[in-house]
């Protein structure tokens, strides 16, 4: 496993951290793999290290809409900390990379005896609830360009790189808009010198400029996380 660790695990006291990692297995998250479906029992909890996961809400026959991301700052499977085994959202690997994985049974046993882990997850769940609410408001009130800038910043934070592979079709899927809207918004960011996009590879050229362009939700999410975790 990479030396860089999951932040929630890093917050645990040394002995509690070691005991948790002893019952986790290191895995590689595979790009575009669906590792959780809504309405299905959660088989594993995941603590990403340098991969990241999109959380997608599905309504009827619609393809879905991204309502959150999980990277090194969090975990997938926080519903288990609430005593609920049924997953609420689809989880799609958006960025390949390392993660720690633990079975539901092992996680629940460890949670019952690891009070620091429960406290950390209580705070993480509060942050997640705040971010999910903000995501819904962002979708309703903010324009595509600022939302796209926010999404790119969130992805860059979790990819830990200036460049990553993404298509306009995937962006449209994640943001719940038509592809033409993404094309126009991405073109505007590129003309402003904030990003470079070529054959499916997107590179962030001006991070401060992208932060200035993003809707206020990006800074609010970061503030919420920093205050509690």
Secondary structure, 3 states (H helix, E strand, C coil): CCCCCCHHHHCCCHHHHHHHHHCCEEEEECCCCEEECCCCECCEEEEECCCEEEEEECCCCCCCEEEEEECCCCCECHHHHHCCCECCCEEEEEECEEEEEEEHHHHHHHHHHCHHHHHHHHHHHHHHHHHHHHHHHHHHHCCHHHHHHHHHHHHHHHHCCCEEECCHHHHHHHHCCCHHHHHHHHHHHHHCCCEEEECCEEEECCHHHHHHHCCCHHHHHHHHHHHHC
